[in-house]
Amino acid sequence: MKFHEYPDQEMLAIEVANEIAGDLKTHLLHHDTASLAVAGGTTPGLIFDDLCAADIDWDRVHVMATDERWVPADNARSNAAMIRARLLQNRAASAQFLPFHVLNQQPEDVLAELEDQVEPNLPLSVLLLGMGEDMHTASLFPGADGIEAALAPDAPAFTVMRPDSQPEARISLTARVLDAAIAKHLVIFGNAKRQALERAMALPPENAPIQAVLSEVSVHWAP
């Protein structure tokens, strides 16, 4: 794990966007396509605003979320909606987006379909993760039903999580898929999350799921 500290969130966003763009360019030198999995929520928005203008072959990049709330794409809580609004703009508008939510279906019923869609893009070329103060990442929540299976080394590509702390079901890439990404970036803001990451280092992944994806990750922190 490499820890990078920045004076403010704007500087972090510029630097991380540049690093991700560089990772994608490097991958595309040797592969026909590249896959980019990104966190939802509020943390990555500033990064997306810079990354979407990067001069790379976006039409060869396949973009997906690390996880998705099981809500329609026009719902304010949809990660897909935020990714479309903030990342798939400017030059990045030509990227191929792989949505996870399927209307009028339960998440358990579409796992095989989604795995068929995602497997050709593995291992992930580049991964951008966030983390909650409870040390969850993607939709891998500590203590949630099924977390042990989602953290297992032989887990399938996807898991469905229904944490008590959340109002809807979630679908998430499993720790096996996230940790196997070729280039990994974790972005956290504020002292509370920095302290949570420090606590996670001494806890088992079942209690701190971020622990399962920290191998060779670049951590980017700003106040």
C-alpha positions in Angstrom: 0.0 0.0 0.0 1.3 3.4 -1.0 -0.2 6.5 0.8 -0.4 9.8 -1.0 -1.4 13.0 0.9 -2.7 16.1 -0.8 -3.4 19.6 0.5 -7.0 19.7 -0.7 -9.6 17.7 -2.6 -9.2 19.7 -5.8 -5.5 18.9 -6.1 -6.2 15.2 -5.3 -8.8 15.1 -8.0 -6.4 16.4 -10.6 -3.6 14.1 -9.6 -5.8 10.9 -9.4 -7.5 11.7 -12.7 -4.0 12.0 -14.3 -2.9 8.7 -12.7 -6.0 6.8 -13.9 -5.6 8.3 -17.4 -2.0 7.2 -17.4 -2.9 3.7 -16.3 -5.5 3.4 -19.0 -3.1 4.6 -21.7 -0.5 2.2 -20.6 -2.9 -0.7 -20.7 -4.2 0.2 -24.1 -0.7 0.1 -25.5 -0.8 -3.7 -25.1 -4.5 -4.6 -25.2 -7.4 -3.9 -27.5 -9.6 -2.7 -24.7 -9.3 -1.6 -21.1 -11.8 -1.9 -18.2 -12.4 0.8 -15.6 -14.4 0.1 -12.5 -15.3 3.1 -10.4 -16.9 3.9 -7.1 -20.3 5.6 -6.8 -21.4 7.9 -4.1 -20.1 11.5 -3.7 -16.3 10.9 -3.4 -15.3 10.4 -7.0 -17.3 13.2 -8.6 -14.4 15.7 -8.7 -12.1 13.1 -10.2 -14.6 12.3 -12.9 -14.9 16.0 -13.8 -11.2 16.0 -14.7 -10.9 12.4 -16.0 -13.6 12.8 -18.6 -11.4 15.3 -20.5 -8.4 13.0 -20.7 -7.1 12.5 -24.2 -7.2 8.7 -24.4 -9.0 6.2 -26.7 -12.2 6.2 -24.7 -14.0 4.1 -27.3 -11.8 1.2 -26.3 -12.6 1.7 -22.5 -15.3 -0.3 -20.8 -16.6 1.5 -17.8 -18.6 -0.1 -14.9 -19.5 0.7 -11.3 -17.9 -1.3 -8.5 -21.4 -1.8 -7.1 -24.9 -0.6 -7.7 -27.9 0.2 -5.5 -30.9 -1.7 -6.9 -32.8 1.3 -8.1 -33.7 2.5 -11.6 -31.0 4.5 -13.5 -33.0 7.7 -13.2 -33.1 7.4 -9.4 -31.0 10.0 -7.5 -29.3 7.1 -5.6 -28.2 5.3 -8.7 -24.4 5.0 -9.2 -25.0 4.6 -12.9 -26.8 8.0 -13.0 -23.8 9.7 -11.3 -21.3 8.0 -13.6 -23.2 9.0 -16.7 -23.6 12.6 -15.4 -20.0 13.1 -14.3 -17.7 10.7 -16.0 -19.3 9.7 -19.4 -19.0 13.3 -20.6 -16.6 15.2 -22.9 -14.1 12.8 -24.5 -15.2 10.0 -22.2 -18.7 10.1 -23.7 -17.5 7.5 -26.3 -16.6 4.9 -23.6 -18.8 1.8 -23.3 -20.8 1.7 -20.1 -21.8 -1.7 -18.6 -24.9 -1.1 -16.3 -25.8 -3.5 -13.6 -29.4 -2.7 -12.7 -32.1 -4.5 -14.7 -35.6 -3.1 -14.6 -38.4 -5.3 -13.1 -35.9 -8.0 -11.9 -34.5 -9.0 -8.6 -30.7 -8.8 -8.4 -30.3 -12.5 -7.6 -32.1 -13.3 -10.9 -29.6 -11.5 -13.2 -26.3 -12.5 -11.7 -25.5 -15.0 -14.4 -26.3 -12.4 -17.1 -24.1 -9.8 -15.5 -21.2 -12.2 -15.0 -21.3 -13.1 -18.7 -21.1 -9.3 -19.4 -18.2 -8.6 -17.0 -16.0 -11.7 -17.2 -14.5 -10.7 -20.6 -13.3 -7.5 -18.9 -11.4 -9.2 -16.1 -9.0 -8.7 -14.6 -10.0 -5.1 -14.3 -7.4 -2.8 -15.9 -8.0 0.1 -13.4 -10.0 0.3 -10.2 -11.2 3.4 -8.3 -12.5 2.6 -4.8 -14.0 4.6 -2.0 -14.5 3.7 1.6 -17.1 4.5 4.3 -16.3 5.3 7.9 -17.6 1.8 8.7 -14.7 0.5 6.5 -17.0 -0.8 3.8 -16.0 -0.6 0.2 -18.1 -1.1 -2.9 -21.1 -2.7 -1.3 -19.1 -5.1 0.9 -20.5 -4.1 4.3 -19.0 -5.3 7.6 -21.2 -7.9 9.4 -23.7 -8.1 6.6 -25.3 -11.4 5.7 -23.2 -13.1 3.0 -20.0 -11.0 3.6 -17.9 -14.1 4.2 -18.9 -15.6 0.9 -18.3 -12.2 -0.9 -14.7 -12.1 0.6 -13.9 -15.7 -0.3 -11.0 -16.3 -2.7 -13.3 -18.5 -4.9 -16.2 -16.1 -4.8 -18.1 -15.5 -8.1 -17.8 -12.1 -9.7 -20.9 -10.6 -8.1 -22.6 -10.7 -4.8 -26.0 -9.4 -3.6 -25.9 -7.6 -0.3 -28.9 -6.4 1.8 -27.2 -4.6 4.7 -29.6 -3.5 7.5 -28.0 0.0 7.3 -29.2 0.6 3.7 -32.7 1.2 2.3 -32.3 -1.1 -0.8 -30.5 -4.2 -2.0 -27.1 -3.8 -3.5 -25.1 -5.7 -6.1 -21.4 -5.6 -5.9 -18.2 -6.9 -7.5 -16.7 -9.3 -4.9 -13.4 -8.8 -3.1 -11.7 -11.4 -5.4 -12.5 -9.3 -8.5 -11.7 -5.9 -6.9 -8.4 -7.1 -5.4 -7.2 -8.6 -8.7 -7.4 -5.2 -10.6 -4.1 -4.4 -12.3 -4.0 -0.8 -11.1 -5.9 0.1 -7.9 -6.7 3.5 -6.3 -8.5 4.2 -3.1 -9.7 7.7 -2.4 -10.7 8.9 1.0 -11.4 12.4 2.4 -11.3 13.7 6.0 -9.7 12.6 9.2 -12.5 10.2 10.2 -11.9 8.0 7.1 -8.1 8.2 7.5 -8.5 6.9 11.1 -10.9 4.2 9.9 -8.4 3.0 7.3 -5.8 2.8 10.1 -8.1 0.8 12.2 -8.9 -1.5 9.3 -5.3 -2.6 9.1 -5.6 -4.5 12.4 -9.0 -6.0 11.7 -10.2 -9.1 9.8 -11.9 -8.4 6.5 -15.3 -9.6 7.8 -15.1 -6.6 10.2 -13.3 -4.2 7.8 -14.0 -5.3 4.2 -11.6 -2.7 2.8 -8.8 -4.8 4.3 -9.5 -7.4 1.6 -8.5 -5.2 -1.3 -5.5 -3.3 0.0 -2.7 -5.3 -1.7 -0.6 -3.0 -3.9 -3.2 -0.2 -3.7 -2.5 3.5 -4.0 -4.3 5.4 -1.3 -5.1 9.0 -2.0 -6.1 11.2 1.0 -7.0 14.8 1.4 -8.7 16.7 4.3 
